[in-house]
Amino acid sequence: MTRPSKHLSWKELACKDGTSYPQEFIEDGRVFKLARTFEGIRALCGNKPIIILSAYRTPEWNKKVGGASRSQHVQGRALDLKPPEGLTVKKFYDLIYANCKEFNIFGIGLYRTFVHIDIRPSPILVVWSSKLPKESKA
């Protein structure tokens, strides 16, 4: 298997510490659910490239970067996505949010420079945003 999907590579899914995406998460199929979600988002954005800032994280790496203690990144179910060219972070978030159900997204977070999505096993959509910096007055 060369790639998890057409526009997603194993390298993009690997932890930033160099650890590969776990075989157990490939075997249980979650990687392919995540890849379908990613491809759906990419298609929604006109098939423009989307940069993955973070995907799988080892527990140690997650702790190092200040991730949540029960992060879906550690479970191989999350992506932090930089908006494609031509979209603001807010517009990117709004597009994804409007299609959460279709893409099987059950966790979505808005941050200053990216959007977090995850496919956690949940009966409800979990939504949050970081504390965005206030614009300074000149």
N, CA, C and O atoms as CSV, one atom per row, in Angstrom:
chain,resi,resn,atom,element,x,y,z
A,1,MET,N,N,0.865,-1.174,0.000
A,1,MET,CA,C,0.000,0.000,0.000
A,1,MET,C,C,0.908,1.232,0.000
A,1,MET,O,O,1.685,1.446,0.931
A,2,THR,N,N,0.798,2.019,-1.035
A,2,THR,CA,C,1.702,3.145,-1.174
A,2,THR,C,C,1.255,4.392,-0.424
A,2,THR,O,O,2.089,5.148,0.074
A,3,ARG,N,N,-0.056,4.616,-0.339
A,3,ARG,CA,C,-0.591,5.797,0.343
A,3,ARG,C,C,-1.918,5.435,1.008
A,3,ARG,O,O,-2.615,4.529,0.552
A,4,PRO,N,N,-2.268,6.139,2.081
A,4,PRO,CA,C,-3.580,5.909,2.681
A,4,PRO,C,C,-4.729,6.414,1.800
A,4,PRO,O,O,-5.841,5.889,1.861
A,5,SER,N,N,-4.452,7.435,0.981
A,5,SER,CA,C,-5.431,7.946,0.011
A,5,SER,C,C,-4.666,8.744,-1.048
A,5,SER,O,O,-3.455,8.943,-0.944
A,6,LYS,N,N,-5.388,9.187,-2.050
A,6,LYS,CA,C,-4.776,9.854,-3.207
A,6,LYS,C,C,-3.905,11.059,-2.834
A,6,LYS,O,O,-2.828,11.248,-3.399
A,7,HIS,N,N,-4.370,11.863,-1.890
A,7,HIS,CA,C,-3.667,13.109,-1.549
A,7,HIS,C,C,-3.062,13.104,-0.149
A,7,HIS,O,O,-2.716,14.159,0.384
A,8,LEU,N,N,-2.934,11.929,0.442
A,8,LEU,CA,C,-2.429,11.833,1.809
A,8,LEU,C,C,-1.325,10.776,1.857
A,8,LEU,O,O,-1.503,9.656,1.379
A,9,SER,N,N,-0.196,11.142,2.433
A,9,SER,CA,C,0.937,10.214,2.501
A,9,SER,C,C,1.147,9.708,3.925
A,9,SER,O,O,0.683,10.313,4.891
A,10,TRP,N,N,1.849,8.597,4.032
A,10,TRP,CA,C,2.193,8.054,5.349
A,10,TRP,C,C,3.085,9.025,6.105
A,10,TRP,O,O,2.994,9.132,7.328
A,11,LYS,N,N,3.946,9.734,5.385
A,11,LYS,CA,C,4.841,10.701,6.030
A,11,LYS,C,C,4.036,11.818,6.694
A,11,LYS,O,O,4.374,12.262,7.792
A,12,GLU,N,N,2.975,12.271,6.029
A,12,GLU,CA,C,2.133,13.327,6.599
A,12,GLU,C,C,1.412,12.857,7.858
A,12,GLU,O,O,1.125,13.658,8.748
A,13,LEU,N,N,1.121,11.568,7.932
A,13,LEU,CA,C,0.406,11.026,9.088
A,13,LEU,C,C,1.320,10.662,10.248
A,13,LEU,O,O,0.855,10.497,11.376
A,14,ALA,N,N,2.611,10.537,9.983
A,14,ALA,CA,C,3.575,10.138,11.015
A,14,ALA,C,C,3.756,11.234,12.060
A,14,ALA,O,O,3.513,12.412,11.798
A,15,CYS,N,N,4.185,10.820,13.242
A,15,CYS,CA,C,4.486,11.774,14.307
A,15,CYS,C,C,5.691,12.618,13.913
A,15,CYS,O,O,6.590,12.142,13.220
A,16,LYS,N,N,5.707,13.855,14.350
A,16,LYS,CA,C,6.820,14.766,14.038
A,16,LYS,C,C,8.128,14.333,14.696
A,16,LYS,O,O,9.187,14.867,14.364
A,17,ASP,N,N,8.074,13.364,15.632
A,17,ASP,CA,C,9.312,12.848,16.226
A,17,ASP,C,C,9.922,11.725,15.383
A,17,ASP,O,O,10.953,11.158,15.745
A,18,GLY,N,N,9.273,11.408,14.252
A,18,GLY,CA,C,9.782,10.376,13.355
A,18,GLY,C,C,9.110,9.026,13.498
A,18,GLY,O,O,9.388,8.119,12.713
A,19,THR,N,N,8.238,8.868,14.474
A,19,THR,CA,C,7.526,7.607,14.665
A,19,THR,C,C,6.466,7.441,13.582
A,19,THR,O,O,5.692,8.362,13.315
A,20,SER,N,N,6.434,6.280,12.968
A,20,SER,CA,C,5.445,5.981,11.931
A,20,SER,C,C,4.033,5.922,12.512
A,20,SER,O,O,3.842,5.705,13.709
A,21,TYR,N,N,3.063,6.119,11.643
A,21,TYR,CA,C,1.669,5.917,12.027
A,21,TYR,C,C,1.539,4.452,12.445
A,21,TYR,O,O,2.005,3.576,11.717
A,22,PRO,N,N,0.921,4.158,13.592
A,22,PRO,CA,C,0.890,2.788,14.121
A,22,PRO,C,C,0.174,1.760,13.239
A,22,PRO,O,O,-0.908,2.011,12.709
A,23,GLN,N,N,0.799,0.623,13.103
A,23,GLN,CA,C,0.233,-0.483,12.324
A,23,GLN,C,C,-1.139,-0.893,12.838
A,23,GLN,O,O,-2.026,-1.218,12.049
A,24,GLU,N,N,-1.319,-0.880,14.152
A,24,GLU,CA,C,-2.615,-1.295,14.719
A,24,GLU,C,C,-3.750,-0.382,14.268
A,24,GLU,O,O,-4.889,-0.830,14.141
A,25,PHE,N,N,-3.449,0.896,14.024
A,25,PHE,CA,C,-4.470,1.836,13.574
A,25,PHE,C,C,-4.732,1.693,12.069
A,25,PHE,O,O,-5.776,2.108,11.567
A,26,ILE,N,N,-3.783,1.109,11.375
A,26,ILE,CA,C,-3.990,0.779,9.961
A,26,ILE,C,C,-4.878,-0.465,9.886
A,26,ILE,O,O,-5.842,-0.518,9.122
A,27,GLU,N,N,-4.531,-1.452,10.690
A,27,GLU,CA,C,-5.268,-2.722,10.678
A,27,GLU,C,C,-6.717,-2.572,11.127
A,27,GLU,O,O,-7.593,-3.270,10.616
A,28,ASP,N,N,-6.986,-1.668,12.080
A,28,ASP,CA,C,-8.381,-1.513,12.528
A,28,ASP,C,C,-9.186,-0.577,11.622
A,28,ASP,O,O,-10.382,-0.379,11.838
A,29,GLY,N,N,-8.532,-0.006,10.614
A,29,GLY,CA,C,-9.232,0.786,9.600
A,29,GLY,C,C,-9.391,2.261,9.887
A,29,GLY,O,O,-9.890,2.996,9.035
A,30,ARG,N,N,-8.983,2.723,11.065
A,30,ARG,CA,C,-9.221,4.141,11.380
A,30,ARG,C,C,-8.462,5.080,10.449
A,30,ARG,O,O,-8.932,6.179,10.154
A,31,VAL,N,N,-7.289,4.649,9.985
A,31,VAL,CA,C,-6.533,5.505,9.076
A,31,VAL,C,C,-7.303,5.766,7.784
A,31,VAL,O,O,-7.221,6.859,7.223
A,32,PHE,N,N,-8.042,4.784,7.317
A,32,PHE,CA,C,-8.782,4.953,6.071
A,32,PHE,C,C,-10.023,5.818,6.277
A,32,PHE,O,O,-10.433,6.534,5.363
A,33,LYS,N,N,-10.624,5.762,7.460
A,33,LYS,CA,C,-11.721,6.672,7.788
A,33,LYS,C,C,-11.200,8.108,7.839
A,33,LYS,O,O,-11.835,9.028,7.323
A,34,LEU,N,N,-10.040,8.284,8.466
A,34,LEU,CA,C,-9.434,9.616,8.546
A,34,LEU,C,C,-9.064,10.113,7.157
A,34,LEU,O,O,-9.265,11.287,6.846
A,35,ALA,N,N,-8.528,9.233,6.323
A,35,ALA,CA,C,-8.146,9.610,4.956
A,35,ALA,C,C,-9.375,10.017,4.137
A,35,ALA,O,O,-9.311,10.982,3.376
A,36,ARG,N,N,-10.496,9.294,4.280
A,36,ARG,CA,C,-11.722,9.669,3.567
A,36,ARG,C,C,-12.211,11.042,4.012
A,36,ARG,O,O,-12.673,11.841,3.197
A,37,THR,N,N,-12.105,11.307,5.305
A,37,THR,CA,C,-12.491,12.619,5.824
A,37,THR,C,C,-11.619,13.705,5.211
A,37,THR,O,O,-12.121,14.732,4.755
A,38,PHE,N,N,-10.299,13.471,5.203
A,38,PHE,CA,C,-9.370,14.436,4.614
A,38,PHE,C,C,-9.702,14.681,3.139
A,38,PHE,O,O,-9.751,15.828,2.695
A,39,GLU,N,N,-9.926,13.616,2.389
A,39,GLU,CA,C,-10.222,13.753,0.960
A,39,GLU,C,C,-11.530,14.516,0.743
A,39,GLU,O,O,-11.642,15.291,-0.207
A,40,GLY,N,N,-12.515,14.304,1.610
A,40,GLY,CA,C,-13.770,15.040,1.511
A,40,GLY,C,C,-13.568,16.528,1.732
A,40,GLY,O,O,-14.138,17.351,1.016
A,41,ILE,N,N,-12.759,16.873,2.721
A,41,ILE,CA,C,-12.456,18.279,2.999
A,41,ILE,C,C,-11.706,18.894,1.822
A,41,ILE,O,O,-12.005,20.014,1.406
A,42,ARG,N,N,-10.747,18.172,1.294
A,42,ARG,CA,C,-9.959,18.670,0.158
A,42,ARG,C,C,-10.867,18.918,-1.052
A,42,ARG,O,O,-10.744,19.949,-1.715
A,43,ALA,N,N,-11.764,17.993,-1.340
A,43,ALA,CA,C,-12.698,18.160,-2.463
A,43,ALA,C,C,-13.596,19.368,-2.241
A,43,ALA,O,O,-13.866,20.125,-3.173
A,44,LEU,N,N,-14.057,19.549,-1.009
A,44,LEU,CA,C,-14.899,20.687,-0.660
A,44,LEU,C,C,-14.197,22.017,-0.950
A,44,LEU,O,O,-14.839,23.018,-1.268
A,45,CYS,N,N,-12.881,22.007,-0.833
A,45,CYS,CA,C,-12.077,23.214,-1.036
A,45,CYS,C,C,-11.545,23.306,-2.466
A,45,CYS,O,O,-10.557,23.997,-2.715
A,46,GLY,N,N,-12.180,22.628,-3.388
A,46,GLY,CA,C,-11.770,22.716,-4.790
A,46,GLY,C,C,-10.512,21.930,-5.106
A,46,GLY,O,O,-9.803,22.250,-6.060
A,47,ASN,N,N,-10.228,20.915,-4.323
A,47,ASN,CA,C,-9.038,20.072,-4.497
A,47,ASN,C,C,-7.723,20.836,-4.424
A,47,ASN,O,O,-6.721,20.431,-5.012
A,48,LYS,N,N,-7.743,21.941,-3.696
A,48,LYS,CA,C,-6.499,22.672,-3.454
A,48,LYS,C,C,-5.699,21.935,-2.378
A,48,LYS,O,O,-6.290,21.346,-1.473
A,49,PRO,N,N,-4.369,21.957,-2.462
A,49,PRO,CA,C,-3.556,21.288,-1.438
A,49,PRO,C,C,-3.822,21.846,-0.038
A,49,PRO,O,O,-3.981,23.051,0.155
A,50,ILE,N,N,-3.865,20.940,0.918
A,50,ILE,CA,C,-4.050,21.290,2.327
A,50,ILE,C,C,-2.863,20.732,3.089
A,50,ILE,O,O,-2.556,19.544,2.992
A,51,ILE,N,N,-2.201,21.583,3.842
A,51,ILE,CA,C,-1.032,21.165,4.618
A,51,ILE,C,C,-1.482,20.604,5.958
A,51,ILE,O,O,-2.280,21.212,6.671
A,52,ILE,N,N,-0.951,19.428,6.283
A,52,ILE,CA,C,-1.219,18.807,7.575
A,52,ILE,C,C,-0.118,19.233,8.538
A,52,ILE,O,O,1.049,18.887,8.355
A,53,LEU,N,N,-0.498,19.982,9.559
A,53,LEU,CA,C,0.466,20.469,10.539
A,53,LEU,C,C,0.771,19.414,11.592
A,53,LEU,O,O,1.891,19.347,12.100
A,54,SER,N,N,-0.219,18.589,11.923
A,54,SER,CA,C,-0.036,17.542,12.917
A,54,SER,C,C,-1.058,16.446,12.661
A,54,SER,O,O,-2.216,16.722,12.350
A,55,ALA,N,N,-0.618,15.197,12.796
A,55,ALA,CA,C,-1.514,14.049,12.665
A,55,ALA,C,C,-1.270,13.154,13.875
A,55,ALA,O,O,-1.529,13.565,15.006
A,56,TYR,N,N,-0.778,11.939,13.656
A,56,TYR,CA,C,-0.498,11.043,14.774
A,56,TYR,C,C,0.582,11.651,15.674
A,56,TYR,O,O,1.537,12.264,15.197
A,57,ARG,N,N,0.405,11.467,16.990
A,57,ARG,CA,C,1.426,11.868,17.969
A,57,ARG,C,C,1.635,10.727,18.958
A,57,ARG,O,O,0.675,10.114,19.424
A,58,THR,N,N,2.887,10.451,19.271
A,58,THR,CA,C,3.160,9.533,20.367
A,58,THR,C,C,2.741,10.239,21.661
A,58,THR,O,O,2.668,11.468,21.693
A,59,PRO,N,N,2.468,9.485,22.718
A,59,PRO,CA,C,2.127,10.146,23.989
A,59,PRO,C,C,3.221,11.118,24.440
A,59,PRO,O,O,2.922,12.187,24.972
A,60,GLU,N,N,4.479,10.747,24.229
A,60,GLU,CA,C,5.597,11.614,24.640
A,60,GLU,C,C,5.611,12.907,23.830
A,60,GLU,O,O,5.798,13.990,24.384
A,61,TRP,N,N,5.413,12.791,22.519
A,61,TRP,CA,C,5.415,13.983,21.665
A,61,TRP,C,C,4.202,14.856,21.992
A,61,TRP,O,O,4.313,16.081,22.040
A,62,ASN,N,N,3.065,14.237,22.213
A,62,ASN,CA,C,1.861,14.978,22.559
A,62,ASN,C,C,2.080,15.805,23.820
A,62,ASN,O,O,1.683,16.968,23.887
A,63,LYS,N,N,2.713,15.199,24.813
A,63,LYS,CA,C,3.005,15.915,26.059
A,63,LYS,C,C,3.978,17.065,25.803
A,63,LYS,O,O,3.807,18.166,26.327
A,64,LYS,N,N,5.004,16.794,24.986
A,64,LYS,CA,C,6.018,17.813,24.672
A,64,LYS,C,C,5.408,19.047,24.005
A,64,LYS,O,O,5.817,20.175,24.281
A,65,VAL,N,N,4.419,18.822,23.116
A,65,VAL,CA,C,3.821,19.954,22.406
A,65,VAL,C,C,2.611,20.542,23.128
A,65,VAL,O,O,1.951,21.441,22.606
A,66,GLY,N,N,2.320,20.037,24.326
A,66,GLY,CA,C,1.226,20.595,25.118
A,66,GLY,C,C,-0.151,20.139,24.682
A,66,GLY,O,O,-1.137,20.844,24.897
A,67,GLY,N,N,-0.229,18.954,24.065
A,67,GLY,CA,C,-1.517,18.424,23.625
A,67,GLY,C,C,-2.393,18.015,24.797
A,67,GLY,O,O,-1.903,17.800,25.905
A,68,ALA,N,N,-3.675,17.910,24.548
A,68,ALA,CA,C,-4.638,17.490,25.570
A,68,ALA,C,C,-4.305,16.084,26.059
A,68,ALA,O,O,-3.803,15.260,25.295
A,69,SER,N,N,-4.581,15.817,27.311
A,69,SER,CA,C,-4.229,14.521,27.899
A,69,SER,C,C,-4.931,13.355,27.200
A,69,SER,O,O,-4.387,12.252,27.141
A,70,ARG,N,N,-6.116,13.588,26.677
A,70,ARG,CA,C,-6.830,12.525,25.953
A,70,ARG,C,C,-6.940,12.874,24.465
A,70,ARG,O,O,-7.982,12.671,23.843
A,71,SER,N,N,-5.864,13.392,23.918
A,71,SER,CA,C,-5.836,13.856,22.533
A,71,SER,C,C,-6.170,12.758,21.530
A,71,SER,O,O,-5.695,11.629,21.642
A,72,GLN,N,N,-6.976,13.101,20.572
A,72,GLN,CA,C,-7.295,12.176,19.485
A,72,GLN,C,C,-6.097,11.981,18.551
A,72,GLN,O,O,-6.065,11.023,17.778
A,73,HIS,N,N,-5.122,12.875,18.619
A,73,HIS,CA,C,-3.881,12.687,17.846
A,73,HIS,C,C,-3.179,11.404,18.289
A,73,HIS,O,O,-2.662,10.663,17.453
A,74,VAL,N,N,-3.155,11.139,19.581
A,74,VAL,CA,C,-2.499,9.941,20.123
A,74,VAL,C,C,-3.232,8.681,19.650
A,74,VAL,O,O,-2.632,7.613,19.529
A,75,GLN,N,N,-4.521,8.817,19.386
A,75,GLN,CA,C,-5.327,7.691,18.912
A,75,GLN,C,C,-5.317,7.564,17.380
A,75,GLN,O,O,-5.984,6.692,16.823
A,76,GLY,N,N,-4.565,8.430,16.713
A,76,GLY,CA,C,-4.494,8.372,15.253
A,76,GLY,C,C,-5.769,8.781,14.553
A,76,GLY,O,O,-6.028,8.362,13.424
A,77,ARG,N,N,-6.576,9.608,15.223
A,77,ARG,CA,C,-7.879,9.999,14.676
A,77,ARG,C,C,-7.998,11.494,14.382
A,77,ARG,O,O,-9.097,11.975,14.107
A,78,ALA,N,N,-6.890,12.238,14.432
A,78,ALA,CA,C,-6.990,13.697,14.324
A,78,ALA,C,C,-5.996,14.273,13.326
A,78,ALA,O,O,-4.927,13.714,13.079
A,79,LEU,N,N,-6.386,15.405,12.764
A,79,LEU,CA,C,-5.518,16.181,11.878
A,79,LEU,C,C,-5.649,17.657,12.227
A,79,LEU,O,O,-6.749,18.147,12.484
A,80,ASP,N,N,-4.529,18.359,12.234
A,80,ASP,CA,C,-4.528,19.813,12.311
A,80,ASP,C,C,-4.210,20.297,10.908
A,80,ASP,O,O,-3.154,19.979,10.361
A,81,LEU,N,N,-5.123,21.069,10.323
A,81,LEU,CA,C,-5.048,21.430,8.917
A,81,LEU,C,C,-4.881,22.927,8.706
A,81,LEU,O,O,-5.612,23.736,9.276
A,82,LYS,N,N,-3.920,23.275,7.890
A,82,LYS,CA,C,-3.736,24.667,7.473
A,82,LYS,C,C,-4.667,24.910,6.289
A,82,LYS,O,O,-4.729,24.078,5.383
A,83,PRO,N,N,-5.381,26.014,6.274
A,83,PRO,CA,C,-6.314,26.252,5.164
A,83,PRO,C,C,-5.594,26.315,3.818
A,83,PRO,O,O,-4.445,26.750,3.738
A,84,PRO,N,N,-6.279,25.877,2.767
A,84,PRO,CA,C,-5.674,25.997,1.437
A,84,PRO,C,C,-5.600,27.460,1.020
A,84,PRO,O,O,-6.281,28.320,1.577
A,85,GLU,N,N,-4.773,27.714,0.046
A,85,GLU,CA,C,-4.597,29.073,-0.464
A,85,GLU,C,C,-5.958,29.651,-0.862
A,85,GLU,O,O,-6.767,28.988,-1.510
A,86,GLY,N,N,-6.187,30.893,-0.462
A,86,GLY,CA,C,-7.424,31.579,-0.817
A,86,GLY,C,C,-8.511,31.507,0.248
A,86,GLY,O,O,-9.551,32.152,0.110
A,87,LEU,N,N,-8.287,30.736,1.306
A,87,LEU,CA,C,-9.275,30.644,2.387
A,87,LEU,C,C,-8.670,31.111,3.695
A,87,LEU,O,O,-7.542,30.752,4.031
A,88,THR,N,N,-9.423,31.913,4.430
A,88,THR,CA,C,-9.006,32.269,5.781
A,88,THR,C,C,-9.240,31.058,6.683
A,88,THR,O,O,-9.954,30.128,6.309
A,89,VAL,N,N,-8.648,31.075,7.847
A,89,VAL,CA,C,-8.866,29.988,8.797
A,89,VAL,C,C,-10.347,29.906,9.156
A,89,VAL,O,O,-10.899,28.808,9.227
A,90,LYS,N,N,-10.988,31.026,9.379
A,90,LYS,CA,C,-12.404,31.043,9.759
A,90,LYS,C,C,-13.284,30.490,8.643
A,90,LYS,O,O,-14.193,29.705,8.912
A,91,LYS,N,N,-13.034,30.881,7.408
A,91,LYS,CA,C,-13.826,30.386,6.277
A,91,LYS,C,C,-13.619,28.878,6.117
A,91,LYS,O,O,-14.573,28.142,5.864
A,92,PHE,N,N,-12.380,28.421,6.264
A,92,PHE,CA,C,-12.052,26.998,6.194
A,92,PHE,C,C,-12.820,26.242,7.284
A,92,PHE,O,O,-13.439,25.212,7.021
A,93,TYR,N,N,-12.770,26.763,8.492
A,93,TYR,CA,C,-13.493,26.172,9.622
A,93,TYR,C,C,-14.996,26.090,9.315
A,93,TYR,O,O,-15.621,25.048,9.514
A,94,ASP,N,N,-15.566,27.201,8.826
A,94,ASP,CA,C,-16.998,27.242,8.546
A,94,ASP,C,C,-17.402,26.196,7.504
A,94,ASP,O,O,-18.440,25.549,7.642
A,95,LEU,N,N,-16.588,26.033,6.471
A,95,LEU,CA,C,-16.869,25.027,5.436
A,95,LEU,C,C,-16.870,23.614,6.032
A,95,LEU,O,O,-17.763,22.809,5.767
A,96,ILE,N,N,-15.857,23.342,6.833
A,96,ILE,CA,C,-15.760,22.016,7.442
A,96,ILE,C,C,-16.911,21.803,8.429
A,96,ILE,O,O,-17.564,20.760,8.414
A,97,TYR,N,N,-17.151,22.791,9.278
A,97,TYR,CA,C,-18.213,22.681,10.288
A,97,TYR,C,C,-19.566,22.360,9.642
A,97,TYR,O,O,-20.322,21.529,10.144
A,98,ALA,N,N,-19.854,23.023,8.536
A,98,ALA,CA,C,-21.133,22.808,7.850
A,98,ALA,C,C,-21.257,21.387,7.292
A,98,ALA,O,O,-22.357,20.948,6.955
A,99,ASN,N,N,-20.147,20.676,7.194
A,99,ASN,CA,C,-20.143,19.333,6.613
A,99,ASN,C,C,-19.653,18.258,7.576
A,99,ASN,O,O,-19.305,17.158,7.146
A,100,CYS,N,N,-19.620,18.558,8.859
A,100,CYS,CA,C,-19.115,17.595,9.844
A,100,CYS,C,C,-19.813,16.245,9.752
A,100,CYS,O,O,-19.155,15.204,9.732
A,101,LYS,N,N,-21.120,16.256,9.696
A,101,LYS,CA,C,-21.870,15.005,9.674
A,101,LYS,C,C,-21.506,14.176,8.442
A,101,LYS,O,O,-21.269,12.972,8.543
A,102,GLU,N,N,-21.464,14.824,7.288
A,102,GLU,CA,C,-21.134,14.134,6.038
A,102,GLU,C,C,-19.738,13.505,6.086
A,102,GLU,O,O,-19.516,12.431,5.528
A,103,PHE,N,N,-18.798,14.185,6.761
A,103,PHE,CA,C,-17.410,13.722,6.802
A,103,PHE,C,C,-17.077,12.894,8.039
A,103,PHE,O,O,-15.919,12.543,8.266
A,104,ASN,N,N,-18.112,12.582,8.849
A,104,ASN,CA,C,-17.913,11.789,10.077
A,104,ASN,C,C,-16.939,12.450,11.052
A,104,ASN,O,O,-16.161,11.772,11.723
A,105,ILE,N,N,-16.992,13.765,11.122
A,105,ILE,CA,C,-16.179,14.526,12.066
A,105,ILE,C,C,-16.977,14.686,13.351
A,105,ILE,O,O,-18.122,15.138,13.329
A,106,PHE,N,N,-16.362,14.311,14.477
A,106,PHE,CA,C,-17.032,14.443,15.768
A,106,PHE,C,C,-16.246,15.329,16.729
A,106,PHE,O,O,-16.615,15.464,17.895
A,107,GLY,N,N,-15.161,15.933,16.238
A,107,GLY,CA,C,-14.399,16.913,16.997
A,107,GLY,C,C,-13.851,17.943,16.028
A,107,GLY,O,O,-13.208,17.591,15.039
A,108,ILE,N,N,-14.104,19.227,16.310
A,108,ILE,CA,C,-13.593,20.294,15.451
A,108,ILE,C,C,-13.198,21.477,16.328
A,108,ILE,O,O,-13.962,21.916,17.188
A,109,GLY,N,N,-12.000,21.979,16.093
A,109,GLY,CA,C,-11.499,23.102,16.861
A,109,GLY,C,C,-10.943,24.189,15.958
A,109,GLY,O,O,-10.261,23.909,14.972
A,110,LEU,N,N,-11.239,25.411,16.300
A,110,LEU,CA,C,-10.750,26.575,15.561
A,110,LEU,C,C,-9.579,27.183,16.321
A,110,LEU,O,O,-9.693,27.504,17.504
A,111,TYR,N,N,-8.469,27.336,15.639
A,111,TYR,CA,C,-7.272,27.955,16.208
A,111,TYR,C,C,-6.867,29.125,15.321
A,111,TYR,O,O,-7.424,29.313,14.239
A,112,ARG,N,N,-5.918,29.893,15.772
A,112,ARG,CA,C,-5.515,31.101,15.052
A,112,ARG,C,C,-4.998,30.796,13.649
A,112,ARG,O,O,-5.268,31.556,12.719
A,113,THR,N,N,-4.252,29.686,13.478
A,113,THR,CA,C,-3.628,29.411,12.183
A,113,THR,C,C,-4.049,28.091,11.544
A,113,THR,O,O,-3.586,27.755,10.454
A,114,PHE,N,N,-4.922,27.341,12.214
A,114,PHE,CA,C,-5.309,26.038,11.672
A,114,PHE,C,C,-6.661,25.593,12.219
A,114,PHE,O,O,-7.222,26.208,13.126
A,115,VAL,N,N,-7.165,24.504,11.640
A,115,VAL,CA,C,-8.397,23.872,12.109
A,115,VAL,C,C,-8.055,22.436,12.501
A,115,VAL,O,O,-7.409,21.711,11.744
A,116,HIS,N,N,-8.497,22.038,13.690
A,116,HIS,CA,C,-8.353,20.664,14.149
A,116,HIS,C,C,-9.624,19.914,13.785
A,116,HIS,O,O,-10.728,20.410,14.010
A,117,ILE,N,N,-9.473,18.718,13.220
A,117,ILE,CA,C,-10.621,17.846,12.995
A,117,ILE,C,C,-10.277,16.469,13.549
A,117,ILE,O,O,-9.119,16.053,13.543
A,118,ASP,N,N,-11.307,15.769,14.029
A,118,ASP,CA,C,-11.062,14.391,14.433
A,118,ASP,C,C,-12.314,13.551,14.227
A,118,ASP,O,O,-13.434,14.051,14.130
A,119,ILE,N,N,-12.061,12.246,14.167
A,119,ILE,CA,C,-13.120,11.275,13.917
A,119,ILE,C,C,-13.331,10.405,15.157
A,119,ILE,O,O,-13.530,9.195,15.050
A,120,ARG,N,N,-13.286,11.027,16.316
A,120,ARG,CA,C,-13.462,10.320,17.593
A,120,ARG,C,C,-14.770,9.534,17.601
A,120,ARG,O,O,-15.745,9.935,16.966
A,121,PRO,N,N,-14.787,8.417,18.321
A,121,PRO,CA,C,-16.052,7.702,18.475
A,121,PRO,C,C,-16.906,8.462,19.492
A,121,PRO,O,O,-16.622,8.439,20.689
A,122,SER,N,N,-17.930,9.119,19.015
A,122,SER,CA,C,-18.749,9.960,19.884
A,122,SER,C,C,-20.156,10.077,19.306
A,122,SER,O,O,-20.326,10.102,18.087
A,123,PRO,N,N,-21.150,10.148,20.163
A,123,PRO,CA,C,-22.514,10.351,19.661
A,123,PRO,C,C,-22.820,11.827,19.378
A,123,PRO,O,O,-23.841,12.151,18.772
A,124,ILE,N,N,-21.925,12.714,19.824
A,124,ILE,CA,C,-22.162,14.152,19.639
A,124,ILE,C,C,-20.925,14.826,19.052
A,124,ILE,O,O,-19.809,14.317,19.157
A,125,LEU,N,N,-21.151,15.972,18.439
A,125,LEU,CA,C,-20.060,16.777,17.906
A,125,LEU,C,C,-19.474,17.624,19.032
A,125,LEU,O,O,-20.206,18.335,19.720
A,126,VAL,N,N,-18.164,17.551,19.222
A,126,VAL,CA,C,-17.463,18.352,20.217
A,126,VAL,C,C,-16.797,19.513,19.476
A,126,VAL,O,O,-16.037,19.299,18.531
A,127,VAL,N,N,-17.087,20.740,19.909
A,127,VAL,CA,C,-16.638,21.944,19.222
A,127,VAL,C,C,-15.928,22.854,20.209
A,127,VAL,O,O,-16.378,23.008,21.344
A,128,TRP,N,N,-14.820,23.459,19.789
A,128,TRP,CA,C,-14.120,24.413,20.642
A,128,TRP,C,C,-13.312,25.376,19.783
A,128,TRP,O,O,-13.128,25.164,18.584
A,129,SER,N,N,-12.836,26.436,20.422
A,129,SER,CA,C,-11.900,27.348,19.763
A,129,SER,C,C,-10.872,27.786,20.789
A,129,SER,O,O,-11.152,27.875,21.984
A,130,SER,N,N,-9.683,28.056,20.293
A,130,SER,CA,C,-8.644,28.558,21.188
A,130,SER,C,C,-8.967,30.011,21.509
A,130,SER,O,O,-9.811,30.633,20.864
A,131,LYS,N,N,-8.291,30.530,22.501
A,131,LYS,CA,C,-8.472,31.946,22.809
A,131,LYS,C,C,-7.704,32.732,21.758
A,131,LYS,O,O,-6.476,32.816,21.785
A,132,LEU,N,N,-8.450,33.292,20.851
A,132,LEU,CA,C,-7.828,34.033,19.764
A,132,LEU,C,C,-7.356,35.385,20.298
A,132,LEU,O,O,-8.055,36.023,21.085
A,133,PRO,N,N,-6.181,35.817,19.873
A,133,PRO,CA,C,-5.685,37.119,20.369
A,133,PRO,C,C,-6.570,38.256,19.898
A,133,PRO,O,O,-7.059,38.267,18.768
A,134,LYS,N,N,-6.762,39.218,20.799
A,134,LYS,CA,C,-7.542,40.403,20.439
A,134,LYS,C,C,-6.722,41.252,19.502
A,134,LYS,O,O,-5.502,41.353,19.633
A,135,GLU,N,N,-7.403,41.860,18.558
A,135,GLU,CA,C,-6.699,42.739,17.632
A,135,GLU,C,C,-6.315,44.008,18.387
A,135,GLU,O,O,-7.111,44.588,19.125
A,136,SER,N,N,-5.087,44.408,18.177
A,136,SER,CA,C,-4.621,45.623,18.859
A,136,SER,C,C,-5.134,46.859,18.101
A,136,SER,O,O,-5.283,46.858,16.879
A,137,LYS,N,N,-5.387,47.884,18.872
A,137,LYS,CA,C,-5.841,49.133,18.263
A,137,LYS,C,C,-4.625,50.021,18.038
A,137,LYS,O,O,-3.812,50.236,18.937
A,138,ALA,N,N,-4.524,50.520,16.836
A,138,ALA,CA,C,-3.366,51.366,16.502
A,138,ALA,C,C,-3.583,52.789,16.917
A,138,ALA,O,O,-2.711,53.633,16.711
